[in-house]
Amino acid sequence: MEYTHLGRTGLRVSRVVLGTMNFGPQTSEPDSHAIMDAAHAQGVNFFDTANVYGQSLGKGATEEIVGRFFAQGGGRREKTVLATKLYGDMTDYPNEGKLSALNIRHALDASLTRLQTDYIDLYQFHHVDRATPWEEIWQAIEVAVQQGKILYAGSSNFAGWHIAQAQEAAKARHFTGLVSEQSIYNLIVRDVEREVLPAAQAYGLGVIPWSPLQGGLLAGVLDKEADGSRRRDGRAAEALEKLRPQLEQYEAFAAELGHSPAELALAWLLHQPAVTAPITGPRTMNQLDTAIASVDITLDADALGRLDEIFPGHKTAPEDYAW
């Protein structure tokens, strides 16, 4: 496994992030624990979760599964750079969501209890809260840092100007501010290249892409369709048909290079200068192995150029849309 610093921090993290959103609803608890152990065994030290994960099992269920994994001991918590998130409403009560100082306090303590740990390495804002001033947010985070409950703060689903606003407010308080941004980013969805990635690079944030396979579209969907192992309907079918010509070229190019489509999509992200590590959310051990294999793939300029031809990206704003 390769490691890199998370943004401008001294924190070293694996170049693959183990996403846990499927743990519980899609993957049983014993299998989830086995995947986490296997991730550790292969050098993955960066785990990502959120307080709202759990779906049919209820919000908080995934954090509880991760917490029971840590409770087994054996250095499991110590080996892990643990990231979780807050923002989503946990109940119908008016202050059980967003980024008020009150919810930051309540949500953080609840996550610590579910995760069975006394600190969180990276506490992330799952979305921007336009109704709460940054002075309030940073004061609450500063208190949590002073209490030893969190070490770093990160964002998710922020626009470039949100990152700038957050960092300038933190700078005025002589506080570290954000150290990472978690955005949707993959070969198909490249919107963050306009302003989010430049903002993250300018402020020294590590970028953690979520949905690196775009819901499976970059994981060999045409091959799976052909062999009958996966069928799509509704919006998923519409998206597939719209992208079919590009996906045909993409899967053929992956085969030409000798990689699976999923490996190639993850490897491409690892070659983007702003990216720290993509989040892989394995439902099975094989999917974890695919993610880890991508770290060893080297793509030359010709291969990267061919991928840009298949899935064109964006220039930095304003050049992307103006002279």
Buried (B, 14 or more C-beta within 10 A) or exposed (E): EEBBBBBEBEBEBBBBBBBBBBBBBBBEBEBBBBBBBBBBEBBBBBBBBBBBBBBEBEBBBBBBBBBBBBEEEEEBBEBBBBBBBBBBBBEEEEBBBBBBBBBBBBBBEBBBEBBBBEBBBBBBBBBBBEEBEBEBBBBBBBBBBEEEBBBBBBBBBBBBEBBBBBBEBBEEBEBBBBBBBBBBBBBBBBBBBBBBBBBBBEBBBBBBBBBBBBBBBBBBBBBBBEEEEBEBEEEBEEBBEEBEEBBEBBBEBBBEBEBBBBBBBBBBBBBBEBBBBBBBBBBEBEBBEBBBBBBEBEBEEEBBEBBEEBBEBBEEBEEEEEE
